[in-house]
């Protein structure tokens, strides 16, 4: 069967989850196009909760089953973050090959290993790792192991609209390349470099993405230290807590952070992320620009890589 727009149970459920929140009614527009939040900070943070996971089969025409729930929806930020999903992929299960016309995403595995596919080329990658799936490029994920894999998906669009085109290919038994023929990054603490009190590394820059997606950073905050400041002008952030415990202070509000949390930070908002536990606070920081012009202005400030 040829490529088709999928409204199967799995894909329809993803669409429902992606569109599960609309812009918060009554939010005021403030400087730089940002939206003034109407909910307290602790209610805006998404928490990983397996009890909320929804069990789905044949997601995008993939094999087996997986379970997941949204951490953040399209209402989380004024920028074009569409969703952040967190879940688990069962053994010998996955997400079938598909692509998006006007949004792009990044599959993340937090443990184990999985077979990632981009444009029909497949390679096994050990976690914790991420693969960016650019707009218009087919992608899939398959857990060929006998153990569940912890999974995260981040989706950013040209607009807040989600779309997909499924290819009817589960990628079960796909031939494997010894070396991945696509971009892939690992969350490797040994590769982080000092930046003041914290250690960090830019994993993916603005040149990787077609949408207003601006960057992906890996950050490690030692116990008692903090990541301070604000993102660059015109940039919002989604901060995912990979490990550790901490406290977020955003525009004067405070809230606790724990592993599995997703924190939205609006454009132009200051934030302090402090490690409060005995172990470091490990973060993935995703930047999403207000629009492509703001992304270009941000990219122009960066040193050559």
C-alpha positions as protocol buffer text, in pm:
chain_id: "A"
residue {
  index: 1
  type: UNK
  ca { x: 0 y: 0 z: 0 }
}
residue {
  index: 2
  type: UNK
  ca { x: 130 y: 348 z: -82 }
}
residue {
  index: 3
  type: UNK
  ca { x: 181 y: 639 z: 155 }
}
residue {
  index: 4
  type: UNK
  ca { x: -137 y: 755 z: 325 }
}
residue {
  index: 5
  type: UNK
  ca { x: -260 y: 1008 z: 574 }
}
residue {
  index: 6
  type: UNK
  ca { x: -310 y: 797 z: 885 }
}
residue {
  index: 7
  type: UNK
  ca { x: -621 y: 811 z: 1098 }
}
residue {
  index: 8
  type: UNK
  ca { x: -555 y: 474 z: 1258 }
}
residue {
  index: 9
  type: UNK
  ca { x: -623 y: 437 z: 1630 }
}
residue {
  index: 10
  type: UNK
  ca { x: -261 y: 509 z: 1723 }
}
residue {
  index: 11
  type: UNK
  ca { x: -213 y: 812 z: 1499 }
}
residue {
  index: 12
  type: UNK
  ca { x: -553 y: 955 z: 1584 }
}
residue {
  index: 13
  type: UNK
  ca { x: -468 y: 926 z: 1953 }
}
residue {
  index: 14
  type: UNK
  ca { x: -139 y: 1109 z: 1899 }
}
residue {
  index: 15
  type: UNK
  ca { x: -327 y: 1385 z: 1717 }
}
residue {
  index: 16
  type: UNK
  ca { x: -574 y: 1411 z: 2003 }
}
residue {
  index: 17
  type: UNK
  ca { x: -293 y: 1429 z: 2257 }
}
residue {
  index: 18
  type: UNK
  ca { x: -104 y: 1684 z: 2048 }
}
residue {
  index: 19
  type: UNK
  ca { x: -408 y: 1907 z: 2024 }
}
residue {
  index: 20
  type: UNK
  ca { x: -526 y: 1832 z: 2375 }
}
residue {
  index: 21
  type: UNK
  ca { x: -465 y: 2187 z: 2493 }
}
residue {
  index: 22
  type: UNK
  ca { x: -538 y: 2514 z: 2324 }
}
residue {
  index: 23
  type: UNK
  ca { x: -396 y: 2851 z: 2421 }
}
residue {
  index: 24
  type: UNK
  ca { x: -490 y: 2929 z: 2779 }
}
residue {
  index: 25
  type: UNK
  ca { x: -802 y: 3146 z: 2773 }
}
residue {
  index: 26
  type: UNK
  ca { x: -752 y: 3492 z: 2908 }
}
residue {
  index: 27
  type: UNK
  ca { x: -373 y: 3496 z: 2885 }
}
residue {
  index: 28
  type: UNK
  ca { x: -242 y: 3848 z: 2834 }
}
residue {
  index: 29
  type: UNK
  ca { x: 12 y: 3923 z: 2563 }
}
residue {
  index: 30
  type: UNK
  ca { x: 322 y: 4092 z: 2705 }
}
residue {
  index: 31
  type: UNK
  ca { x: 652 y: 4216 z: 2561 }
}
residue {
  index: 32
  type: UNK
  ca { x: 818 y: 4022 z: 2278 }
}
residue {
  index: 33
  type: UNK
  ca { x: 492 y: 3845 z: 2188 }
}
residue {
  index: 34
  type: UNK
  ca { x: 506 y: 3626 z: 2498 }
}
residue {
  index: 35
  type: UNK
  ca { x: 195 y: 3526 z: 2691 }
}
residue {
  index: 36
  type: UNK
  ca { x: 156 y: 3616 z: 3058 }
}
residue {
  index: 37
  type: UNK
  ca { x: 68 y: 3289 z: 3237 }
}
residue {
  index: 38
  type: UNK
  ca { x: -259 y: 3263 z: 3427 }
}
residue {
  index: 39
  type: UNK
  ca { x: -169 y: 2946 z: 3617 }
}
residue {
  index: 40
  type: UNK
  ca { x: 86 y: 2919 z: 3900 }
}
residue {
  index: 41
  type: UNK
  ca { x: 429 y: 2782 z: 3805 }
}
residue {
  index: 42
  type: UNK
  ca { x: 378 y: 2449 z: 3981 }
}
residue {
  index: 43
  type: UNK
  ca { x: 67 y: 2389 z: 3769 }
}
residue {
  index: 44
  type: UNK
  ca { x: 246 y: 2470 z: 3444 }
}
residue {
  index: 45
  type: UNK
  ca { x: 516 y: 2204 z: 3497 }
}
residue {
  index: 46
  type: UNK
  ca { x: 445 y: 1865 z: 3336 }
}
residue {
  index: 47
  type: UNK
  ca { x: 517 y: 1563 z: 3556 }
}
residue {
  index: 48
  type: UNK
  ca { x: 598 y: 1212 z: 3433 }
}
residue {
  index: 49
  type: UNK
  ca { x: 330 y: 983 z: 3576 }
}
residue {
  index: 50
  type: UNK
  ca { x: 307 y: 626 z: 3438 }
}
residue {
  index: 51
  type: UNK
  ca { x: -42 y: 597 z: 3590 }
}
residue {
  index: 52
  type: UNK
  ca { x: -157 y: 850 z: 3326 }
}
residue {
  index: 53
  type: UNK
  ca { x: -2 y: 670 z: 3031 }
}
residue {
  index: 54
  type: UNK
  ca { x: -239 y: 566 z: 2754 }
}
residue {
  index: 55
  type: UNK
  ca { x: -179 y: 224 z: 2597 }
}
residue {
  index: 56
  type: UNK
  ca { x: -166 y: 232 z: 2216 }
}
residue {
  index: 57
  type: UNK
  ca { x: -99 y: -24 z: 1944 }
}
residue {
  index: 58
  type: UNK
  ca { x: 47 y: 20 z: 1594 }
}
residue {
  index: 59
  type: UNK
  ca { x: 146 y: 383 z: 1644 }
}
residue {
  index: 60
  type: UNK
  ca { x: 203 y: 535 z: 1298 }
}
residue {
  index: 61
  type: UNK
  ca { x: 175 y: 179 z: 1163 }
}
residue {
  index: 62
  type: UNK
  ca { x: 447 y: 53 z: 1396 }
}
residue {
  index: 63
  type: UNK
  ca { x: 480 y: -287 z: 1558 }
}
residue {
  index: 64
  type: UNK
  ca { x: 345 y: -385 z: 1899 }
}
residue {
  index: 65
  type: UNK
  ca { x: 246 y: -143 z: 2171 }
}
residue {
  index: 66
  type: UNK
  ca { x: 361 y: 159 z: 2361 }
}
residue {
  index: 67
  type: UNK
  ca { x: 219 y: 373 z: 2641 }
}
residue {
  index: 68
  type: UNK
  ca { x: 258 y: 746 z: 2688 }
}
residue {
  index: 69
  type: UNK
  ca { x: 101 y: 1072 z: 2801 }
}
residue {
  index: 70
  type: UNK
  ca { x: 161 y: 1440 z: 2727 }
}
residue {
  index: 71
  type: UNK
  ca { x: 389 y: 1639 z: 2957 }
}
residue {
  index: 72
  type: UNK
  ca { x: 323 y: 1967 z: 2777 }
}
residue {
  index: 73
  type: UNK
  ca { x: 79 y: 2062 z: 2504 }
}
residue {
  index: 74
  type: UNK
  ca { x: 46 y: 2341 z: 2251 }
}
residue {
  index: 75
  type: UNK
  ca { x: -79 y: 2575 z: 2524 }
}
residue {
  index: 76
  type: UNK
  ca { x: 247 y: 2555 z: 2723 }
}
residue {
  index: 77
  type: UNK
  ca { x: 430 y: 2833 z: 2537 }
}
residue {
  index: 78
  type: UNK
  ca { x: 344 y: 3117 z: 2300 }
}
residue {
  index: 79
  type: UNK
  ca { x: 604 y: 2978 z: 2056 }
}
residue {
  index: 80
  type: UNK
  ca { x: 535 y: 2679 z: 1831 }
}
residue {
  index: 81
  type: UNK
  ca { x: 611 y: 2398 z: 2073 }
}
residue {
  index: 82
  type: UNK
  ca { x: 331 y: 2155 z: 1986 }
}
residue {
  index: 83
  type: UNK
  ca { x: 390 y: 1886 z: 2246 }
}
residue {
  index: 84
  type: UNK
  ca { x: 627 y: 1697 z: 2473 }
}
residue {
  index: 85
  type: UNK
  ca { x: 528 y: 1331 z: 2519 }
}
residue {
  index: 86
  type: UNK
  ca { x: 676 y: 1086 z: 2771 }
}
residue {
  index: 87
  type: UNK
  ca { x: 625 y: 712 z: 2776 }
}
residue {
  index: 88
  type: UNK
  ca { x: 761 y: 363 z: 2734 }
}
residue {
  index: 89
  type: UNK
  ca { x: 801 y: 145 z: 2424 }
}
residue {
  index: 90
  type: UNK
  ca { x: 735 y: -224 z: 2488 }
}
residue {
  index: 91
  type: UNK
  ca { x: 980 y: -492 z: 2371 }
}
residue {
  index: 92
  type: UNK
  ca { x: 963 y: -566 z: 1997 }
}
residue {
  index: 93
  type: UNK
  ca { x: 745 y: -260 z: 1946 }
}
residue {
  index: 94
  type: UNK
  ca { x: 786 y: 84 z: 1798 }
}
residue {
  index: 95
  type: UNK
  ca { x: 669 y: 383 z: 1599 }
}
residue {
  index: 96
  type: UNK
  ca { x: 623 y: 321 z: 1227 }
}
residue {
  index: 97
  type: UNK
  ca { x: 791 y: 525 z: 956 }
}
residue {
  index: 98
  type: UNK
  ca { x: 612 y: 854 z: 890 }
}
residue {
  index: 99
  type: UNK
  ca { x: 687 y: 1220 z: 825 }
}
residue {
  index: 100
  type: UNK
  ca { x: 543 y: 1565 z: 886 }
}
residue {
  index: 101
  type: UNK
  ca { x: 480 y: 1837 z: 629 }
}
residue {
  index: 102
  type: UNK
  ca { x: 494 y: 2135 z: 866 }
}
residue {
  index: 103
  type: UNK
  ca { x: 642 y: 2021 z: 1195 }
}
residue {
  index: 104
  type: UNK
  ca { x: 945 y: 1825 z: 1313 }
}
residue {
  index: 105
  type: UNK
  ca { x: 1027 y: 1625 z: 1620 }
}
residue {
  index: 106
  type: UNK
  ca { x: 1303 y: 1459 z: 1816 }
}
residue {
  index: 107
  type: UNK
  ca { x: 1285 y: 1104 z: 1950 }
}
residue {
  index: 108
  type: UNK
  ca { x: 1477 y: 1054 z: 2275 }
}
residue {
  index: 109
  type: UNK
  ca { x: 1550 y: 725 z: 2450 }
}
residue {
  index: 110
  type: UNK
  ca { x: 1653 y: 755 z: 2812 }
}
residue {
  index: 111
  type: UNK
  ca { x: 1787 y: 402 z: 2860 }
}
residue {
  index: 112
  type: UNK
  ca { x: 1853 y: 78 z: 2674 }
}
residue {
  index: 113
  type: UNK
  ca { x: 1892 y: 93 z: 2298 }
}
residue {
  index: 114
  type: UNK
  ca { x: 1665 y: 125 z: 1997 }
}
residue {
  index: 115
  type: UNK
  ca { x: 1672 y: 115 z: 1619 }
}
residue {
  index: 116
  type: UNK
  ca { x: 1627 y: 467 z: 1480 }
}
residue {
  index: 117
  type: UNK
  ca { x: 1531 y: 521 z: 1116 }
}
residue {
  index: 118
  type: UNK
  ca { x: 1562 y: 840 z: 912 }
}
residue {
  index: 119
  type: UNK
  ca { x: 1474 y: 838 z: 541 }
}
residue {
  index: 120
  type: UNK
  ca { x: 1481 y: 459 z: 525 }
}
residue {
  index: 121
  type: UNK
  ca { x: 1827 y: 416 z: 683 }
}
residue {
  index: 122
  type: UNK
  ca { x: 1830 y: 237 z: 1020 }
}
residue {
  index: 123
  type: UNK
  ca { x: 2091 y: 207 z: 1294 }
}
residue {
  index: 124
  type: UNK
  ca { x: 2097 y: 87 z: 1654 }
}
residue {
  index: 125
  type: UNK
  ca { x: 2175 y: 364 z: 1902 }
}
residue {
  index: 126
  type: UNK
  ca { x: 2229 y: 320 z: 2275 }
}
residue {
  index: 127
  type: UNK
  ca { x: 2064 y: 557 z: 2520 }
}
residue {
  index: 128
  type: UNK
  ca { x: 2047 y: 808 z: 2658 }
}
residue {
  index: 129
  type: UNK
  ca { x: 2039 y: 953 z: 2307 }
}
residue {
  index: 130
  type: UNK
  ca { x: 1832 y: 1164 z: 2069 }
}
residue {
  index: 131
  type: UNK
  ca { x: 1775 y: 1183 z: 1694 }
}
residue {
  index: 132
  type: UNK
  ca { x: 1628 y: 1497 z: 1534 }
}
residue {
  index: 133
  type: UNK
  ca { x: 1361 y: 1420 z: 1274 }
}
residue {
  index: 134
  type: UNK
  ca { x: 1351 y: 1720 z: 1041 }
}
residue {
  index: 135
  type: UNK
  ca { x: 1038 y: 1841 z: 868 }
}
residue {
  index: 136
  type: UNK
  ca { x: 967 y: 1638 z: 553 }
}
residue {
  index: 137
  type: UNK
  ca { x: 1206 y: 1355 z: 645 }
}
residue {
  index: 138
  type: UNK
  ca { x: 1066 y: 1009 z: 718 }
}
residue {
  index: 139
  type: UNK
  ca { x: 1150 y: 863 z: 1059 }
}
residue {
  index: 140
  type: UNK
  ca { x: 1071 y: 567 z: 1282 }
}
residue {
  index: 141
  type: UNK
  ca { x: 1178 y: 400 z: 1606 }
}
residue {
  index: 142
  type: UNK
  ca { x: 1181 y: 30 z: 1696 }
}
residue {
  index: 143
  type: UNK
  ca { x: 1270 y: -145 z: 2021 }
}
residue {
  index: 144
  type: UNK
  ca { x: 1420 y: -475 z: 1908 }
}
residue {
  index: 145
  type: UNK
  ca { x: 1525 y: -570 z: 2263 }
}
residue {
  index: 146
  type: UNK
  ca { x: 1349 y: -782 z: 2524 }
}
residue {
  index: 147
  type: UNK
  ca { x: 1318 y: -491 z: 2767 }
}
residue {
  index: 148
  type: UNK
  ca { x: 1100 y: -177 z: 2767 }
}
residue {
  index: 149
  type: UNK
  ca { x: 1266 y: 148 z: 2659 }
}
residue {
  index: 150
  type: UNK
  ca { x: 1193 y: 482 z: 2825 }
}
residue {
  index: 151
  type: UNK
  ca { x: 1100 y: 734 z: 2555 }
}
residue {
  index: 152
  type: UNK
  ca { x: 1045 y: 1106 z: 2505 }
}
residue {
  index: 153
  type: UNK
  ca { x: 922 y: 1297 z: 2200 }
}
residue {
  index: 154
  type: UNK
  ca { x: 937 y: 1673 z: 2139 }
}
residue {
  index: 155
  type: UNK
  ca { x: 747 y: 1829 z: 1847 }
}
residue {
  index: 156
  type: UNK
  ca { x: 784 y: 2186 z: 1713 }
}
residue {
  index: 157
  type: UNK
  ca { x: 603 y: 2329 z: 1412 }
}
residue {
  index: 158
  type: UNK
  ca { x: 594 y: 2609 z: 1162 }
}
residue {
  index: 159
  type: UNK
  ca { x: 262 y: 2679 z: 1333 }
}
residue {
  index: 160
  type: UNK
  ca { x: 80 y: 2512 z: 1624 }
}
residue {
  index: 161
  type: UNK
  ca { x: -75 y: 2264 z: 1378 }
}
residue {
  index: 162
  type: UNK
  ca { x: 29 y: 1896 z: 1393 }
}
residue {
  index: 163
  type: UNK
  ca { x: 22 y: 1677 z: 1082 }
}
residue {
  index: 164
  type: UNK
  ca { x: 153 y: 1335 z: 979 }
}
residue {
  index: 165
  type: UNK
  ca { x: 178 y: 1107 z: 677 }
}
residue {
  index: 166
  type: UNK
  ca { x: 229 y: 739 z: 758 }
}
residue {
  index: 167
  type: UNK
  ca { x: 419 y: 512 z: 519 }
}
residue {
  index: 168
  type: UNK
  ca { x: 289 y: 174 z: 635 }
}
residue {
  index: 169
  type: UNK
  ca { x: 636 y: 52 z: 731 }
}
residue {
  index: 170
  type: UNK
  ca { x: 697 y: -79 z: 1084 }
}
residue {
  index: 171
  type: UNK
  ca { x: 1075 y: -118 z: 1020 }
}
residue {
  index: 172
  type: UNK
  ca { x: 1072 y: -461 z: 1184 }
}
residue {
  index: 173
  type: UNK
  ca { x: 1370 y: -656 z: 1053 }
}
residue {
  index: 174
  type: UNK
  ca { x: 1508 y: -354 z: 867 }
}
residue {
  index: 175
  type: UNK
  ca { x: 1872 y: -385 z: 753 }
}
residue {
  index: 176
  type: UNK
  ca { x: 2103 y: -204 z: 992 }
}
residue {
  index: 177
  type: UNK
  ca { x: 2385 y: 36 z: 910 }
}
residue {
  index: 178
  type: UNK
  ca { x: 2695 y: -10 z: 1124 }
}
residue {
  index: 179
  type: UNK
  ca { x: 2725 y: 369 z: 1146 }
}
residue {
  index: 180
  type: UNK
  ca { x: 2414 y: 587 z: 1157 }
}
residue {
  index: 181
  type: UNK
  ca { x: 2367 y: 781 z: 833 }
}
residue {
  index: 182
  type: UNK
  ca { x: 2185 y: 1065 z: 1009 }
}
residue {
  index: 183
  type: UNK
  ca { x: 2239 y: 1307 z: 1295 }
}
residue {
  index: 184
  type: UNK
  ca { x: 2230 y: 1150 z: 1641 }
}
residue {
  index: 185
  type: UNK
  ca { x: 2349 y: 1280 z: 1978 }
}
residue {
  index: 186
  type: UNK
  ca { x: 2413 y: 1118 z: 2314 }
}
residue {
  index: 187
  type: UNK
  ca { x: 2368 y: 1268 z: 2660 }
}
residue {
  index: 188
  type: UNK
  ca { x: 2726 y: 1199 z: 2764 }
}
residue {
  index: 189
  type: UNK
  ca { x: 2828 y: 1372 z: 3089 }
}
residue {
  index: 190
  type: UNK
  ca { x: 3196 y: 1321 z: 3010 }
}
residue {
  index: 191
  type: UNK
  ca { x: 3167 y: 1558 z: 2713 }
}
residue {
  index: 192
  type: UNK
  ca { x: 3024 y: 1851 z: 2908 }
}
residue {
  index: 193
  type: UNK
  ca { x: 3246 y: 2157 z: 2953 }
}
residue {
  index: 194
  type: UNK
  ca { x: 3247 y: 2411 z: 3239 }
}
residue {
  index: 195
  type: UNK
  ca { x: 3038 y: 2728 z: 3201 }
}
residue {
  index: 196
  type: UNK
  ca { x: 3075 y: 2904 z: 3533 }
}
residue {
  index: 197
  type: UNK
  ca { x: 2925 y: 2690 z: 3809 }
}
residue {
  index: 198
  type: UNK
  ca { x: 2762 y: 2444 z: 3566 }
}
residue {
  index: 199
  type: UNK
  ca { x: 2877 y: 2213 z: 3289 }
}
residue {
  index: 200
  type: UNK
  ca { x: 2703 y: 2206 z: 2953 }
}
residue {
  index: 201
  type: UNK
  ca { x: 2722 y: 2117 z: 2586 }
}
residue {
  index: 202
  type: UNK
  ca { x: 2530 y: 2230 z: 2280 }
}
residue {
  index: 203
  type: UNK
  ca { x: 2401 y: 1909 z: 2121 }
}
residue {
  index: 204
  type: UNK
  ca { x: 2209 y: 2060 z: 1830 }
}
residue {
  index: 205
  type: UNK
  ca { x: 2211 y: 2416 z: 1697 }
}
residue {
  index: 206
  type: UNK
  ca { x: 1970 y: 2624 z: 1488 }
}
residue {
  index: 207
  type: UNK
  ca { x: 2115 y: 2498 z: 1161 }
}
residue {
  index: 208
  type: UNK
  ca { x: 1976 y: 2149 z: 1230 }
}
residue {
  index: 209
  type: UNK
  ca { x: 1609 y: 2246 z: 1228 }
}
residue {
  index: 210
  type: UNK
  ca { x: 1374 y: 2390 z: 964 }
}
residue {
  index: 211
  type: UNK
  ca { x: 1110 y: 2525 z: 1205 }
}
residue {
  index: 212
  type: UNK
  ca { x: 1174 y: 2793 z: 1472 }
}
residue {
  index: 213
  type: UNK
  ca { x: 1340 y: 2520 z: 1683 }
}
residue {
  index: 214
  type: UNK
  ca { x: 1667 y: 2687 z: 1788 }
}
residue {
  index: 215
  type: UNK
  ca { x: 1877 y: 2445 z: 1993 }
}
residue {
  index: 216
  type: UNK
  ca { x: 1909 y: 2145 z: 2225 }
}
residue {
  index: 217
  type: UNK
  ca { x: 2153 y: 2174 z: 2519 }
}
residue {
  index: 218
  type: UNK
  ca { x: 2270 y: 1920 z: 2776 }
}
residue {
  index: 219
  type: UNK
  ca { x: 2331 y: 2079 z: 3118 }
}
residue {
  index: 220
  type: UNK
  ca { x: 2462 y: 1944 z: 3450 }
}
residue {
  index: 221
  type: UNK
  ca { x: 2413 y: 2155 z: 3762 }
}
residue {
  index: 222
  type: UNK
  ca { x: 2623 y: 2045 z: 4065 }
}
residue {
  index: 223
  type: UNK
  ca { x: 2455 y: 2020 z: 4406 }
}
residue {
  index: 224
  type: UNK
  ca { x: 2395 y: 2368 z: 4548 }
}
residue {
  index: 225
  type: UNK
  ca { x: 2473 y: 2543 z: 4218 }
}
residue {
  index: 226
  type: UNK
  ca { x: 2229 y: 2702 z: 3975 }
}
residue {
  index: 227
  type: UNK
  ca { x: 2174 y: 2774 z: 3607 }
}
residue {
  index: 228
  type: UNK
  ca { x: 2082 y: 3144 z: 3602 }
}
residue {
  index: 229
  type: UNK
  ca { x: 1963 y: 3403 z: 3355 }
}
residue {
  index: 230
  type: UNK
  ca { x: 1731 y: 3408 z: 3057 }
}
residue {
  index: 231
  type: UNK
  ca { x: 1737 y: 3269 z: 2708 }
}
residue {
  index: 232
  type: UNK
  ca { x: 1842 y: 3493 z: 2421 }
}
residue {
  index: 233
  type: UNK
  ca { x: 1592 y: 3754 z: 2298 }
}
residue {
  index: 234
  type: UNK
  ca { x: 1299 y: 3598 z: 2115 }
}
residue {
  index: 235
  type: UNK
  ca { x: 1369 y: 3246 z: 2249 }
}
residue {
  index: 236
  type: UNK
  ca { x: 1149 y: 3036 z: 2477 }
}
residue {
  index: 237
  type: UNK
  ca { x: 1270 y: 2721 z: 2653 }
}
residue {
  index: 238
  type: UNK
  ca { x: 1143 y: 2377 z: 2745 }
}
residue {
  index: 239
  type: UNK
  ca { x: 1355 y: 2228 z: 3024 }
}
residue {
  index: 240
  type: UNK
  ca { x: 1331 y: 1851 z: 3081 }
}
residue {
  index: 241
  type: UNK
  ca { x: 1478 y: 1705 z: 3400 }
}
residue {
  index: 242
  type: UNK
  ca { x: 1678 y: 1394 z: 3307 }
}
residue {
  index: 243
  type: UNK
  ca { x: 1796 y: 1321 z: 3662 }
}
residue {
  index: 244
  type: UNK
  ca { x: 1823 y: 1476 z: 4006 }
}
residue {
  index: 245
  type: UNK
  ca { x: 1609 y: 1714 z: 4208 }
}
residue {
  index: 246
  type: UNK
  ca { x: 1596 y: 2090 z: 4214 }
}
residue {
  index: 247
  type: UNK
  ca { x: 1399 y: 2410 z: 4233 }
}
residue {
  index: 248
  type: UNK
  ca { x: 1289 y: 2639 z: 3952 }
}
residue {
  index: 249
  type: UNK
  ca { x: 1245 y: 3011 z: 3999 }
}
residue {
  index: 250
  type: UNK
  ca { x: 1071 y: 3166 z: 3698 }
}
residue {
  index: 251
  type: UNK
  ca { x: 973 y: 3533 z: 3697 }
}
residue {
  index: 252
  type: UNK
  ca { x: 969 y: 3535 z: 4076 }
}
residue {
  index: 253
  type: UNK
  ca { x: 766 y: 3213 z: 4121 }
}
residue {
  index: 254
  type: UNK
  ca { x: 920 y: 2900 z: 4273 }
}
residue {
  index: 255
  type: UNK
  ca { x: 842 y: 2533 z: 4224 }
}
residue {
  index: 256
  type: UNK
  ca { x: 1013 y: 2201 z: 4294 }
}
residue {
  index: 257
  type: UNK
  ca { x: 1166 y: 1998 z: 4011 }
}
residue {
  index: 258
  type: UNK
  ca { x: 1222 y: 1624 z: 3993 }
}
residue {
  index: 259
  type: UNK
  ca { x: 1332 y: 1373 z: 3732 }
}
residue {
  index: 260
  type: UNK
  ca { x: 1077 y: 1347 z: 3453 }
}
residue {
  index: 261
  type: UNK
  ca { x: 948 y: 1705 z: 3484 }
}
residue {
  index: 262
  type: UNK
  ca { x: 908 y: 1938 z: 3186 }
}
residue {
  index: 263
  type: UNK
  ca { x: 928 y: 2311 z: 3261 }
}
residue {
  index: 264
  type: UNK
  ca { x: 809 y: 2572 z: 3008 }
}
residue {
  index: 265
  type: UNK
  ca { x: 989 y: 2910 z: 3018 }
}
residue {
  index: 266
  type: UNK
  ca { x: 832 y: 3192 z: 2815 }
}
residue {
  index: 267
  type: UNK
  ca { x: 1014 y: 3430 z: 2582 }
}
residue {
  index: 268
  type: UNK
  ca { x: 1192 y: 3703 z: 2774 }
}
residue {
  index: 269
  type: UNK
  ca { x: 1150 y: 3536 z: 3114 }
}
residue {
  index: 270
  type: UNK
  ca { x: 1434 y: 3500 z: 3363 }
}
residue {
  index: 271
  type: UNK
  ca { x: 1482 y: 3164 z: 3529 }
}
residue {
  index: 272
  type: UNK
  ca { x: 1703 y: 3009 z: 3794 }
}
residue {
  index: 273
  type: UNK
  ca { x: 1732 y: 2630 z: 3806 }
}
residue {
  index: 274
  type: UNK
  ca { x: 1901 y: 2515 z: 4128 }
}
residue {
  index: 275
  type: UNK
  ca { x: 2015 y: 2165 z: 4224 }
}
residue {
  index: 276
  type: UNK
  ca { x: 1878 y: 2095 z: 4572 }
}
residue {
  index: 277
  type: UNK
  ca { x: 1959 y: 1726 z: 4611 }
}
residue {
  index: 278
  type: UNK
  ca { x: 2278 y: 1537 z: 4687 }
}
residue {
  index: 279
  type: UNK
  ca { x: 2322 y: 1448 z: 4317 }
}
residue {
  index: 280
  type: UNK
  ca { x: 2362 y: 1684 z: 4022 }
}
residue {
  index: 281
  type: UNK
  ca { x: 2056 y: 1818 z: 3842 }
}
residue {
  index: 282
  type: UNK
  ca { x: 2079 y: 1694 z: 3481 }
}
residue {
  index: 283
  type: UNK
  ca { x: 1878 y: 1887 z: 3223 }
}
residue {
  index: 284
  type: UNK
  ca { x: 1791 y: 1892 z: 2855 }
}
residue {
  index: 285
  type: UNK
  ca { x: 1715 y: 2249 z: 2748 }
}
residue {
  index: 286
  type: UNK
  ca { x: 1524 y: 2298 z: 2421 }
}
residue {
  index: 287
  type: UNK
  ca { x: 1506 y: 2646 z: 2270 }
}
residue {
  index: 288
  type: UNK
  ca { x: 1217 y: 2750 z: 2045 }
}
residue {
  index: 289
  type: UNK
  ca { x: 1225 y: 3091 z: 1878 }
}
residue {
  index: 290
  type: UNK
  ca { x: 926 y: 3323 z: 1851 }
}
residue {
  index: 291
  type: UNK
  ca { x: 949 y: 3296 z: 1469 }
}
residue {
  index: 292
  type: UNK
  ca { x: 1204 y: 3230 z: 1196 }
}
residue {
  index: 293
  type: UNK
  ca { x: 1325 y: 3592 z: 1205 }
}
residue {
  index: 294
  type: UNK
  ca { x: 1400 y: 3564 z: 1578 }
}
residue {
  index: 295
  type: UNK
  ca { x: 1578 y: 3233 z: 1514 }
}
residue {
  index: 296
  type: UNK
  ca { x: 1792 y: 3393 z: 1241 }
}
residue {
  index: 297
  type: UNK
  ca { x: 1877 y: 3685 z: 1470 }
}
residue {
  index: 298
  type: UNK
  ca { x: 1977 y: 3441 z: 1744 }
}
residue {
  index: 299
  type: UNK
  ca { x: 2187 y: 3229 z: 1505 }
}
residue {
  index: 300
  type: UNK
  ca { x: 2374 y: 3543 z: 1392 }
}
residue {
  index: 301
  type: UNK
  ca { x: 2500 y: 3595 z: 1749 }
}
residue {
  index: 302
  type: UNK
  ca { x: 2660 y: 3250 z: 1776 }
}
residue {
  index: 303
  type: UNK
  ca { x: 3032 y: 3188 z: 1723 }
}
residue {
  index: 304
  type: UNK
  ca { x: 3134 y: 2958 z: 1435 }
}
residue {
  index: 305
  type: UNK
  ca { x: 3120 y: 2589 z: 1527 }
}
